[in-house]
Amino acid sequence: MKNIVTFLFIALVFSCKAQNLAFKKEVEKPKLVIGIVVDQMRYDYLTRFETKYTEKGFKRFINEGYNCKNHHFNYVPTYTGPGHASVFTGTSPMNHGIISNYWYDKFTEKSVYCASDSTVQAVGVVTEKERMSPRRMKTTSVTDQLRLHTQNKSKVIGVSLKDRGAILPAGHSANAAYWFRGKKDGKFITSTYYRNDLPKWVQKFNTTTKLYLKEWQTLLPITTYTESGPDDNNFEEAFDGNTSVTFPYDLKKLSKENGGYDILKATPYGNEMTTDFAIEAIKNENLGEDNHTDFLTLSYSSTDYVGHQFGVNSVEVEDTYIRLDKDLERLFDYLDAHVGKDAYTMFLTADHGAVNVPNYLKSQHIPAGYFNKKAFKKNVESVLKQQFKVDGLVKNISNNQLFLNREVIKTNNLNLNTIQEFLVQEIILFKHIDKAYSAKTLSTTQFVSGVGALVQNGFHQKHSGDVVFVLEPAVISYPEKGSTHGSSFSYDTHVPLLFYGAGIQNGTTLDRTEVIDIAPTISSLLGISFPNGCTGEPIKAVLN
């Protein structure tokens, strides 16, 4: 009997210890979360360039983390501002209000920028063009909720070449957001929304940016870049002052006719510089060094600039991603050494994909084309005048939206809904228009699937227009060289979503996930409230 009692006592002790260890493991949180957004990254860049990646960059995410292979944006338009806002707020533009990079403001009757703020000043450079803050984003982000949860003990910093790529992810209550001012300055800067001066470590880093103006040659022998088209082709836009679109590129020489330091943005060295700056931010801001989880938002913008200029099928895009893979390896190595291999969590996604250059698609006998905005506007004005016998009914056409002139409508005793519905029925007959929706329909009808749902999720009643239209697949309003994005089609909506690190399972899924699911997943990992406008769901399979 005594032996049985002893055995039961020992078993009970070990059981309690096991439960305590399990509980301890459950409540442990990462010291640092790094949220990475790669600007203009299609999902197939993971697979197309796979043989060129090392085991320590993208493949480390895939092999040791969790890969959501069927990840999509749930709205249009798929642009940088809405993309970054949606990733971190866990909701779509219909709620957070960032409907595009620029949009027509019906109240001021002017175009507004998603991160502009006339109440603040630039810090680090003297210019009126860098007055930026997140004030136009109407909901909180996962980073805001982390700051609220820890009584501001957690530190949040945003880093990107683009202002909107640094500001919107970092949220309203961030400690800092830094972005790159090119031109003749070549500096990472901020605004008085965050602080009144640049930290000494930022000032020191800014003395090194000239070192990135160097020759751009392919990292690997160019003959091995078999995943892309020929280096010399008719689908790429050359740098100003350069007749060739082939390697190598002398960036220091070309910078004189390409916006000075701005040329770095359209090369992989912009990503290299962003990585170096992010590592300096982690080190100098002591991120991940105490018991309160810190958050670094990191957006790689050069991939977008290179894609726009050279196109999806270019050697330049392939080289940029091969080099980004090396940047990720450097970031992983630094975090392992200075934060701890099991002490941080990372996710990587994109703000949108990109379409192949339509002229290239046409050369492959694939339907594609270009949309003429000027001709469209002229046709719209003509049919409206013919039907309603009034001039000036169109106030603005932008972001595939028509804004009507309410003053003219009121003065002439016309009916707004009648004009909206007339336009829907008329423009659907125009060349390259695939679908059209009136504001009334989008405000009163619930679409649960298909393109209508994507349009509705991107429609904000205060900010959006009277009629929204959708172009045919692979038809763009853009110059005839280079790639762009913005549509509801899979080449723009299907992007990577990779998770890695503390609290993350190892695995993969083909189940559909959406951009709005990222923020609640990270919120669940951290045990904090979801962003206040969140409409996404945690991806349960990701979390350990």
C-alpha positions as CSV (number, residue, x, y, z in Angstrom):
1,M,0.0,0.0,0.0
2,K,2.8,2.4,0.9
3,N,4.5,1.8,-2.5
4,I,1.2,2.5,-4.3
5,V,0.7,5.8,-2.3
6,T,4.3,6.8,-3.1
7,F,3.8,6.0,-6.8
8,L,0.6,8.0,-6.9
9,F,2.3,11.0,-5.2
10,I,5.2,11.0,-7.6
11,A,2.8,10.7,-10.5
12,L,0.8,13.6,-9.2
13,V,3.9,15.8,-8.8
14,F,5.1,15.0,-12.3
15,S,1.6,15.7,-13.7
16,C,1.5,19.1,-12.0
17,K,5.0,19.9,-13.3
18,A,3.9,18.9,-16.8
19,Q,0.8,21.1,-16.5
20,N,2.9,24.0,-15.3
21,L,5.3,23.6,-18.1
22,A,2.5,23.4,-20.6
23,F,0.9,26.5,-19.1
24,K,4.2,28.3,-19.1
25,K,4.7,27.4,-22.8
26,E,1.2,28.6,-23.6
27,V,1.6,32.0,-22.0
28,E,5.1,32.8,-23.4
29,K,5.0,35.4,-26.1
30,P,7.6,36.3,-28.6
31,K,9.9,39.2,-27.6
32,L,9.7,40.6,-31.1
33,V,7.2,40.4,-34.0
34,I,8.4,41.4,-37.5
35,G,5.6,41.9,-40.0
36,I,7.1,41.9,-43.5
37,V,5.2,43.2,-46.6
38,V,6.9,42.7,-50.0
39,D,5.5,45.3,-52.4
40,Q,4.2,43.7,-55.6
41,M,5.0,40.0,-54.9
42,R,3.0,37.4,-56.8
43,Y,2.6,34.0,-55.1
44,D,4.4,32.3,-58.0
45,Y,7.6,34.2,-57.3
46,L,8.1,31.7,-54.4
47,T,7.9,28.8,-56.9
48,R,9.2,30.3,-60.1
49,F,12.6,31.4,-58.5
50,E,12.7,28.5,-56.0
51,T,15.9,26.9,-57.4
52,K,17.7,30.2,-57.0
53,Y,16.8,30.7,-53.4
54,T,19.1,29.6,-50.5
55,E,17.8,27.4,-47.7
56,K,18.0,30.4,-45.3
57,G,15.6,33.0,-46.7
58,F,12.2,32.3,-48.3
59,K,12.8,28.6,-47.9
60,R,13.4,28.9,-44.2
61,F,9.9,30.4,-43.9
62,I,8.5,27.5,-46.0
63,N,10.5,24.6,-44.5
64,E,10.4,25.6,-40.9
65,G,7.3,27.8,-40.7
66,Y,3.8,27.8,-42.1
67,N,2.9,28.4,-45.8
68,C,-0.6,29.6,-46.7
69,K,-0.6,28.7,-50.5
70,N,-4.1,30.0,-51.3
71,H,-3.9,33.5,-49.8
72,H,-5.8,36.3,-51.4
73,F,-6.9,39.9,-51.1
74,N,-10.7,40.1,-50.5
75,Y,-11.2,43.6,-52.2
76,V,-10.3,45.9,-55.0
77,P,-8.4,48.0,-55.9
78,T,-5.2,46.1,-55.0
79,Y,-2.8,49.0,-54.4
80,T,0.0,49.7,-51.9
81,G,-1.9,51.9,-49.4
82,P,-5.0,49.7,-49.0
83,G,-2.8,46.6,-49.0
84,H,-0.6,47.7,-46.1
85,A,-3.6,49.1,-44.2
86,S,-5.6,45.8,-44.6
87,V,-2.8,43.6,-43.5
88,F,-2.4,45.3,-40.2
89,T,-6.0,46.4,-39.4
90,G,-7.6,43.0,-40.2
91,T,-10.3,44.7,-42.3
92,S,-10.8,46.0,-45.8
93,P,-11.1,49.5,-47.3
94,M,-14.9,49.6,-46.7
95,N,-14.0,50.0,-43.0
96,H,-10.5,51.4,-42.6
97,G,-11.1,54.0,-45.3
98,I,-7.8,53.7,-47.3
99,I,-9.5,53.0,-50.6
100,S,-6.4,53.8,-52.8
101,N,-3.0,55.5,-52.7
102,Y,-4.7,58.7,-53.9
103,W,-8.4,59.3,-54.2
104,Y,-10.8,62.1,-55.0
105,D,-12.2,63.7,-51.9
106,K,-15.9,64.7,-52.5
107,F,-15.9,67.2,-49.7
108,T,-12.7,69.2,-50.7
109,E,-13.1,68.4,-54.4
110,K,-9.4,67.6,-54.5
111,S,-7.2,64.5,-54.8
112,V,-5.9,63.4,-51.4
113,Y,-3.0,61.1,-50.6
114,C,-3.5,58.1,-48.2
115,A,-0.7,59.3,-45.7
116,S,-0.8,63.1,-46.2
117,D,-1.3,65.3,-43.1
118,S,-1.0,69.1,-43.4
119,T,-0.9,69.4,-39.6
120,V,2.6,67.9,-39.3
121,Q,6.0,68.8,-40.6
122,A,8.8,66.7,-42.1
123,V,11.7,65.8,-39.8
124,G,15.2,65.2,-41.3
125,V,14.6,67.2,-44.5
126,V,13.3,70.6,-45.5
127,T,10.3,70.0,-47.8
128,E,6.6,70.4,-47.8
129,K,6.1,67.1,-49.6
130,E,6.9,64.8,-46.6
131,R,4.2,65.9,-44.2
132,M,2.8,62.4,-43.4
133,S,0.9,60.5,-40.7
134,P,-1.6,57.7,-40.4
135,R,-4.6,60.0,-39.7
136,R,-6.6,59.0,-42.8
137,M,-6.8,55.3,-41.6
138,K,-10.0,55.1,-39.6
139,T,-9.4,51.9,-37.6
140,T,-6.8,50.6,-35.2
141,S,-4.0,48.2,-36.3
142,V,-2.6,45.1,-34.5
143,T,0.3,47.3,-33.6
144,D,-2.0,49.9,-32.0
145,Q,-3.7,47.1,-30.0
146,L,-0.3,45.9,-28.8
147,R,0.6,49.3,-27.5
148,L,-2.8,49.7,-25.8
149,H,-2.6,46.2,-24.2
150,T,0.9,46.9,-22.7
151,Q,0.2,50.5,-21.6
152,N,2.6,51.6,-24.2
153,K,5.4,49.5,-22.8
154,S,5.7,47.6,-26.2
155,K,7.7,49.5,-28.8
156,V,6.5,49.7,-32.4
157,I,8.5,51.0,-35.3
158,G,7.7,51.1,-39.1
159,V,10.4,51.0,-41.8
160,S,10.1,51.3,-45.6
161,L,11.3,53.2,-48.6
162,K,7.7,54.3,-49.1
163,D,6.1,56.6,-46.5
164,R,2.8,54.7,-46.7
165,G,4.7,51.4,-46.4
166,A,6.1,52.6,-43.1
167,I,3.3,54.7,-41.7
168,L,0.1,52.6,-42.2
169,P,1.5,49.3,-40.8
170,A,3.0,51.0,-37.8
171,G,-0.4,52.4,-36.9
172,H,-1.6,55.4,-35.0
173,S,0.3,55.0,-31.7
174,A,3.7,53.9,-33.1
175,N,6.9,55.1,-31.5
176,A,8.3,55.9,-34.9
177,A,8.0,55.4,-38.7
178,Y,10.9,56.0,-41.0
179,W,10.8,56.2,-44.8
180,F,13.3,57.2,-47.5
181,R,13.5,60.6,-49.0
182,G,15.4,60.2,-52.3
183,K,16.1,63.2,-54.7
184,K,19.2,65.0,-53.7
185,D,18.8,64.1,-50.0
186,G,19.2,60.3,-49.8
187,K,17.9,60.1,-46.2
188,F,15.6,58.2,-44.0
189,I,13.2,60.7,-42.5
190,T,10.0,60.9,-40.3
191,S,7.5,63.6,-39.3
192,T,6.5,65.6,-36.3
193,Y,3.6,63.2,-35.8
194,Y,6.2,60.9,-34.2
195,R,9.0,63.1,-33.0
196,N,10.8,66.4,-33.6
197,D,14.2,65.2,-34.5
198,L,16.0,62.2,-36.0
199,P,17.7,59.9,-33.5
200,K,21.5,59.9,-33.7
201,W,21.6,56.4,-35.1
202,V,19.3,57.4,-38.0
203,Q,21.5,60.5,-38.7
204,K,24.6,58.2,-38.7
205,F,23.0,55.7,-41.1
206,N,22.0,58.6,-43.5
207,T,25.7,59.3,-44.0
208,T,26.1,55.8,-45.6
209,T,23.3,55.9,-48.2
210,K,25.6,57.1,-51.0
211,L,27.4,53.7,-50.8
212,Y,24.3,52.0,-52.3
213,L,24.8,53.9,-55.6
214,K,26.9,51.3,-57.3
215,E,26.8,49.1,-60.4
216,W,23.8,46.7,-60.6
217,Q,24.9,43.5,-62.2
218,T,23.1,40.2,-61.8
219,L,24.1,38.3,-58.6
220,L,24.4,35.0,-60.5
221,P,25.6,34.5,-64.0
222,I,23.0,36.0,-66.3
223,T,22.9,32.8,-68.4
224,T,21.4,31.0,-65.5
225,Y,18.3,33.2,-65.2
226,T,16.2,30.8,-67.2
227,E,13.1,31.6,-65.2
228,S,12.7,34.9,-67.0
229,G,12.5,36.2,-70.6
230,P,15.5,37.5,-72.5
231,D,17.3,40.5,-70.9
232,D,16.9,42.5,-74.1
233,N,13.2,42.8,-75.0
234,N,10.6,45.4,-76.0
235,F,8.5,45.2,-72.8
236,E,10.7,47.1,-70.4
237,E,11.0,50.8,-69.6
238,A,14.6,52.1,-69.7
239,F,16.1,54.4,-67.1
240,D,16.1,58.0,-68.3
241,G,19.3,58.8,-70.2
242,N,19.8,55.1,-70.9
243,T,18.8,53.6,-74.3
244,S,19.5,50.0,-73.1
245,V,17.3,47.8,-70.8
246,T,20.1,45.3,-70.3
247,F,22.6,44.7,-67.5
248,P,24.8,46.2,-66.1
249,Y,23.4,49.5,-64.8
250,D,25.8,52.2,-63.5
251,L,23.5,53.7,-60.8
252,K,25.8,56.5,-59.8
253,K,25.9,57.7,-63.4
254,L,22.3,57.2,-64.1
255,S,21.2,58.9,-60.9
256,K,21.7,62.3,-62.4
257,E,18.8,61.9,-64.8
258,N,16.7,59.6,-62.6
259,G,15.8,61.7,-59.5
260,G,19.2,61.4,-57.7
261,Y,18.9,58.9,-54.9
262,D,15.4,57.9,-56.2
263,I,17.0,55.5,-58.6
264,L,17.8,53.2,-55.7
265,K,14.2,52.5,-55.2
266,A,14.0,50.8,-58.6
267,T,17.0,48.5,-57.8
268,P,17.5,45.6,-55.3
269,Y,19.9,47.9,-53.4
270,G,16.9,49.8,-52.1
271,N,15.9,46.5,-50.4
272,E,19.4,46.0,-49.2
273,M,19.5,49.5,-47.7
274,T,16.0,48.9,-46.1
275,T,17.3,45.6,-44.5
276,D,20.4,47.4,-43.1
277,F,18.3,50.2,-41.7
278,A,15.8,47.7,-40.1
279,I,18.7,45.8,-38.4
280,E,20.0,49.2,-37.1
281,A,16.5,49.9,-35.8
282,I,16.3,46.6,-33.9
283,K,19.8,47.2,-32.4
284,N,19.6,50.9,-31.5
285,E,15.9,50.8,-30.3
286,N,16.6,47.6,-28.2
287,L,13.7,45.8,-29.8
288,G,13.0,42.4,-28.3
289,E,15.2,43.0,-25.2
290,D,12.6,43.1,-22.4
291,N,9.5,41.2,-21.3
292,H,7.1,43.3,-23.4
293,T,6.7,42.2,-27.0
294,D,7.9,44.8,-29.5
295,F,6.8,45.0,-33.2
296,L,8.8,46.0,-36.3
297,T,6.8,46.5,-39.5
298,L,9.1,46.2,-42.5
299,S,8.0,46.9,-46.1
300,Y,10.2,46.1,-49.0
301,S,9.3,48.6,-51.8
302,S,12.0,48.1,-54.4
303,T,10.3,45.0,-55.7
304,D,7.3,47.2,-56.7
305,Y,9.4,49.9,-58.5
306,V,11.4,47.2,-60.4
307,G,8.2,45.4,-61.4
308,H,6.6,48.6,-62.6
309,Q,9.6,49.5,-64.7
310,F,10.8,46.2,-66.1
311,G,7.7,43.9,-65.9
312,V,6.9,40.5,-64.3
313,N,8.9,38.5,-66.8
314,S,12.1,40.4,-66.6
315,V,15.6,39.3,-65.5
316,E,15.6,42.5,-63.3
317,V,12.6,41.2,-61.3
318,E,14.3,37.8,-60.9
319,D,17.6,39.3,-59.7
320,T,15.7,41.5,-57.3
321,Y,14.0,38.5,-55.6
322,I,17.2,36.5,-55.5
323,R,18.9,39.4,-53.8
324,L,15.9,39.9,-51.4
325,D,16.2,36.2,-50.5
326,K,19.8,37.1,-49.3
327,D,18.5,40.1,-47.4
328,L,16.0,37.8,-45.6
329,E,18.8,35.5,-44.7
330,R,20.8,38.4,-43.2
331,L,17.8,39.4,-41.2
332,F,17.2,35.9,-39.9
333,D,20.8,35.6,-38.9
334,Y,20.8,38.8,-37.0
335,L,17.6,37.9,-35.1
336,D,18.9,34.5,-34.2
337,A,22.1,36.0,-32.8
338,H,20.6,39.0,-31.0
339,V,17.0,38.3,-30.1
340,G,17.2,34.5,-29.9
341,K,16.1,31.8,-32.4
342,D,13.0,30.9,-30.5
343,A,12.2,34.4,-29.2
344,Y,10.7,36.1,-32.3
345,T,7.9,35.6,-34.7
346,M,7.8,36.7,-38.3
347,F,5.2,36.8,-41.1
348,L,5.7,37.7,-44.7
349,T,3.1,38.7,-47.2
350,A,2.5,41.2,-50.0
351,D,0.3,44.2,-50.6
352,H,-0.7,43.0,-54.1
353,G,0.6,41.0,-57.0
354,A,1.1,42.2,-60.6
355,V,0.0,41.5,-64.2
356,N,2.3,40.4,-66.9
357,V,2.9,43.2,-69.5
358,P,-0.2,43.1,-71.7
359,N,1.9,43.5,-74.9
360,Y,3.9,40.4,-73.8
361,L,0.8,38.5,-73.2
362,K,-0.6,39.4,-76.6
363,S,2.7,38.1,-78.1
364,Q,1.8,34.8,-76.5
365,H,-1.8,34.9,-77.9
366,I,-3.3,35.6,-74.5
367,P,-6.2,38.2,-74.3
368,A,-4.9,41.5,-72.9
369,G,-4.9,45.2,-73.7
370,Y,-4.8,48.8,-72.7
371,F,-7.6,51.0,-71.5
372,N,-7.7,54.6,-72.7
373,K,-8.9,56.8,-69.9
374,K,-9.2,60.0,-72.0
375,A,-11.4,58.3,-74.6
376,F,-13.5,56.7,-71.8
377,K,-14.1,60.1,-70.2
378,K,-15.1,61.6,-73.5
379,N,-17.5,58.8,-74.2
380,V,-19.1,59.0,-70.7
381,E,-19.6,62.8,-71.0
382,S,-21.1,62.3,-74.5
383,V,-23.7,59.7,-73.5
384,L,-24.7,61.7,-70.4
385,K,-25.3,64.9,-72.3
386,Q,-27.2,63.0,-75.0
387,Q,-29.5,61.4,-72.3
388,F,-29.9,64.2,-69.8
389,K,-29.3,67.4,-72.0
390,V,-26.9,68.8,-69.4
391,D,-23.1,69.5,-69.4
392,G,-20.7,68.9,-66.5
393,L,-22.4,65.9,-64.9
394,V,-19.0,64.2,-64.3
395,K,-16.9,65.6,-61.6
396,N,-14.0,63.2,-61.6
397,I,-12.9,59.8,-62.9
398,S,-10.2,57.9,-60.9
399,N,-9.5,54.5,-59.5
400,N,-12.0,53.0,-61.9
401,Q,-14.7,55.2,-60.2
402,L,-17.0,57.9,-61.6
403,F,-17.9,60.8,-59.4
404,L,-21.0,62.8,-60.4
405,N,-21.5,66.5,-59.9
406,R,-24.2,66.8,-57.3
407,E,-24.6,70.5,-57.7
408,V,-25.4,70.2,-61.4
409,I,-27.7,67.3,-60.7
410,K,-29.6,69.4,-58.0
411,T,-29.7,72.5,-60.1
412,N,-31.3,70.7,-63.0
413,N,-33.7,68.7,-60.9
414,L,-32.2,65.4,-61.9
415,N,-32.3,62.1,-59.9
416,L,-28.9,60.8,-58.7
417,N,-29.9,57.2,-58.6
418,T,-31.3,57.4,-62.1
419,I,-28.1,58.7,-63.5
420,Q,-26.0,56.1,-61.6
421,E,-28.1,53.2,-63.0
422,F,-28.0,54.8,-66.5
423,L,-24.2,54.9,-66.4
424,V,-24.0,51.3,-65.3
425,Q,-26.1,50.1,-68.2
426,E,-24.2,52.3,-70.7
427,I,-20.5,51.9,-69.8
428,I,-20.9,48.1,-69.7
429,L,-21.1,48.4,-73.5
430,F,-17.8,50.2,-73.7
431,K,-14.7,48.5,-74.9
432,H,-12.7,46.6,-72.1
433,I,-15.3,47.3,-69.4
434,D,-16.2,43.9,-67.8
435,K,-18.5,44.9,-65.0
436,A,-20.1,48.0,-63.4
437,Y,-21.9,48.7,-60.1
438,S,-23.7,51.8,-58.9
439,A,-23.1,53.2,-55.4
440,K,-26.7,52.5,-54.6
441,T,-26.3,48.8,-55.4
442,L,-23.1,48.6,-53.4
443,S,-24.7,50.3,-50.4
444,T,-27.9,48.3,-50.4
445,T,-27.1,44.8,-51.8
446,Q,-24.9,42.3,-50.0
447,F,-22.6,40.4,-52.3
448,V,-21.2,37.2,-50.7
449,S,-18.8,36.0,-53.4
450,G,-17.3,36.9,-56.8
451,V,-16.1,40.2,-58.1
452,G,-19.1,42.0,-56.7
453,A,-18.0,41.1,-53.1
454,L,-14.4,42.3,-53.9
455,V,-15.7,45.6,-55.2
456,Q,-18.0,46.0,-52.2
457,N,-15.2,45.3,-49.7
458,G,-13.2,48.1,-51.4
459,F,-16.1,50.5,-51.5
460,H,-16.3,53.2,-48.8
461,Q,-19.5,55.2,-48.8
462,K,-17.9,58.5,-47.9
463,H,-14.8,58.1,-50.1
464,S,-15.9,56.1,-53.1
465,G,-17.6,57.3,-56.3
466,D,-21.1,56.9,-57.8
467,V,-20.2,54.2,-60.2
468,V,-17.4,51.6,-60.0
469,F,-16.3,49.7,-63.0
470,V,-14.0,46.6,-63.5
471,L,-11.8,46.1,-66.6
472,E,-11.4,42.8,-68.4
473,P,-8.6,40.5,-67.3
474,A,-5.1,41.7,-68.2
475,V,-6.4,45.0,-69.4
476,I,-4.7,48.0,-67.7
477,S,-4.6,51.7,-67.8
478,Y,-0.9,52.1,-67.9
479,P,2.0,52.8,-70.3
480,E,2.7,50.0,-72.8
481,K,5.9,48.9,-71.0
482,G,6.3,47.5,-67.5
483,S,3.8,45.9,-65.2
484,T,1.1,47.3,-62.8
485,H,-1.6,46.1,-60.5
486,G,-5.0,47.0,-58.9
487,S,-7.4,44.5,-60.3
488,S,-9.7,41.8,-58.8
489,F,-8.0,39.0,-60.8
490,S,-5.7,36.3,-59.3
491,Y,-2.5,37.8,-60.6
492,D,-3.2,40.7,-58.3
493,T,-5.0,39.0,-55.4
494,H,-2.9,35.8,-55.0
495,V,0.1,36.6,-52.8
496,P,2.3,34.7,-50.4
497,L,1.5,34.4,-46.7
498,L,4.3,32.8,-44.6
499,F,4.6,32.6,-40.8
500,Y,7.7,31.6,-38.8
501,G,9.0,31.5,-35.3
502,A,7.7,31.4,-31.7
503,G,4.1,30.1,-31.5
504,I,3.9,29.1,-35.1
505,Q,3.2,25.5,-36.4
506,N,5.3,23.9,-39.2
507,G,3.0,23.1,-42.1
508,T,1.1,24.2,-45.2
509,T,-2.5,24.7,-46.3
510,L,-4.4,25.0,-49.5
511,D,-7.4,26.3,-47.7
512,R,-8.3,29.9,-48.7
513,T,-7.0,32.6,-46.4
514,E,-7.5,36.3,-46.8
515,V,-5.5,39.4,-46.1
516,I,-7.9,40.4,-43.3
517,D,-7.0,37.2,-41.4
518,I,-3.4,38.1,-40.7
519,A,-4.0,40.7,-37.9
520,P,-6.4,38.6,-35.9
521,T,-3.9,35.6,-36.2
522,I,-1.1,37.7,-34.7
523,S,-3.5,39.2,-32.1
524,S,-4.4,35.7,-31.0
525,L,-0.8,34.7,-30.8
526,L,-0.1,37.8,-28.6
527,G,-3.3,37.5,-26.5
528,I,-4.4,41.0,-27.3
529,S,-7.6,42.5,-28.6
530,F,-8.3,42.4,-32.3
531,P,-8.1,45.7,-34.2
532,N,-11.4,47.6,-33.6
533,G,-12.6,47.2,-37.2
534,C,-11.4,43.7,-37.6
535,T,-13.5,41.5,-39.9
536,G,-11.0,38.6,-40.5
537,E,-10.7,35.4,-38.6
538,P,-7.6,33.9,-36.9
539,I,-5.9,31.2,-39.0
540,K,-6.1,28.4,-36.4
541,A,-3.8,26.0,-38.2
542,V,-0.9,28.5,-38.1
543,L,-0.8,28.8,-34.3
544,N,1.0,26.3,-32.1
